[in-house]
Structure formats: structure tokens, C-alpha cells
């Protein structure tokens, strides 16, 4: 089973690239059992959404 540190690395990498099936399966298994890593995943998602919203608003502003 993956450690929390390995899961954090995979969740971060998943922001930049698609994960392989051999990475996704142990990741999902760990997340099913670990509340701390699920919280970290939610935090990453929130940061990604906030960043996208910020850049969208910035693009809408006239120069």
C-alpha cells in the first residue's frame, strides 16, 4: 500500500499529467482508507478551482 507521502506526490502530479492505471488503483485504495489524504485531495481541488477563477477574471479585465 502507498504511504501518505507517496499519495501526496501522486495527487500533486495528477494536477500536471494523467496518472497511469497502475498509479490510480493504489491511490484510490489509499484514499478510501485515509481521511487525511482525502482532505489533501480536496484542498488541491479547491486551490486549482480558485486559481482558474482568478486567471479567468484577470483575462476579462481590459488593459
Phi, psi and omega in degrees: 000149180288149173277165178298323179297316178296322179295317179299320178296313180297319179297322177292317179295328180296341176289335186252338184209156174288138179277147176286158180303321181292344175267323184293318185297307178295330178297310180297322178298314179297315181297329178294335184252348189238106181296322180300317180288327175296320177297318178299318179299317178296321179296318177298317179298318179297317178296319179296315180295319180296319179296317179298318179296320180296314182291327177295317179295321180296323179290333181282343183281129178289151179277000000 
